[in-house]
Amino acid sequence: MDHLLDVRDLRVYFDSRSQTQRRQSAAPLRAVDGVSFHVDSGKTLGIVGESGCGKSVMCLSILRLVQSPPAIYAGGEILFDGQDTLKMNKVQLRALRGSRIAMVFQEPMTALDPVFTVGQQLCEAIRLHRKISKPEADALALDLLRHMRITDARRVFSSYPFMLSGGLRQRVMIAMALSCGPDLLIADEPTTALDVTIQSKIMALLRKLREESGMAMILVSHDLSLVSGIVDDVMVMYSGRVCESAPVDEIVNDPLHPYTLGLIGSRPSGPQRGDRLYAIPGTVPSLKDRPDGCPFHTRCDRALKHCMTELPPEVILPGGHMVSCWHFAD
């Protein structure tokens, strides 16, 4: 079966040396280190993990938005509809971005230009990919804003980004991403810095838009409980690698990797007076200080001796449940 997006053994490294240090030999920093996954048409993949695990770098790499240098696309393939985006030239990438693959960025305040109105920015995105007149683009932009469940669409259309709330700015970003009817939408932490009520509204909106359009979606988050109600499959990342992936029900009800167990165990289960919320000990290692062996062994209470020296293989269990852990290697 051909997948809409098929990422194979992707490796994105960073050269941390300054201009004056380029003659010195130094190991590159492995931000994405051998990641493979696929997304089919109409399906939604959730990518979860703590900050610093490589989620955003990987998603930006799909559209070649990670600047090179300092980034080094060290290996792998990113096949979209059978074509490798890593081999595309600038003209081909411009035609792909926004038209067939669109992205909702983490921070709408920095992604939107502060000196242009929402309407001007929406119309620019529309006319970049569609040969229509300005009045037609204006009408389409207003329809998109209304489609985002924005009741006062005309006011938002004429507003500058700083005049809008975080929730409205995020809806504008989603409208811009959907303006050309993409086949794949990548939403990178779309609820960052929003309160819980607005988060649930944004997620409900994304779910509704996916059902109406039939597009595929990649939803990136550090919150497994937030994405579990909308995605079909979940991929858990840690320190630039995939530690577990499976259909969402299996991840939630039968997690296997110690890191996934920790993520699920740290979710609040409701107000329980006197109980402390569980937290995974330690932090994600920096790219400069990644340990040998399994990258999670420094925080894992089940670590074996060879976890500290050997990278665990990716084990495929019945049903397609993948886990990268020495406890399942046999």
HELIX and SHEET records of a PDB file:
HELIX    1   1 GLN A   19  GLN A   21  5                                   3    
HELIX    2   2 LYS A   55  ILE A   62  1                                   8    
HELIX    3   3 THR A   85  LYS A   87  5                                   3    
HELIX    4   4 LYS A   90  LEU A   96  1                                   7    
HELIX    5   5 PRO A  108  ALA A  111  1                                   4    
HELIX    6   6 VAL A  118  HIS A  129  1                                  12    
HELIX    7   7 LYS A  134  HIS A  147  1                                  14    
HELIX    8   8 ALA A  153  PHE A  157  1                                   5    
HELIX    9   9 PRO A  161  MET A  163  5                                   3    
HELIX   10  10 GLY A  166  LEU A  178  1                                  13    
HELIX   11  11 VAL A  196  SER A  213  1                                  18    
HELIX   12  12 LEU A  224  VAL A  227  1                                   4    
HELIX   13  13 VAL A  248  ASN A  253  1                                   6    
HELIX   14  14 PRO A  258  GLY A  265  1                                   8    
HELIX   15  15 LEU A  287  ASP A  289  5                                   3    
HELIX   16  16 HIS A  297  ARG A  299  5                                   3    
HELIX   17  17 LYS A  305  MET A  308  5                                   4    
HELIX   18  18 TRP A  326  PHE A  328  5                                   3    
SHEET    1   A 4 LEU A  29  VAL A  39  0                                        
SHEET    2   A 4 LEU A   5  PHE A  14 -1                                        
SHEET    3   A 4 ALA A  71  PHE A  80 -1                                        
SHEET    4   A 4 GLN A  83  ASP A  84 -1                                        
SHEET    1   B 8 ILE A 101  VAL A 104  0                                        
SHEET    2   B 8 LEU A 184  ASP A 188  1                                        
SHEET    3   B 8 ALA A 216  SER A 221  1                                        
SHEET    4   B 8 THR A  44  VAL A  48  1                                        
SHEET    5   B 8 ASP A 233  TYR A 238  1                                        
SHEET    6   B 8 ARG A 241  PRO A 247 -1                                        
SHEET    7   B 8 HIS A 321  VAL A 323 -1                                        
SHEET    8   B 8 VAL A 315  LEU A 317 -1                                        
END                                                                             
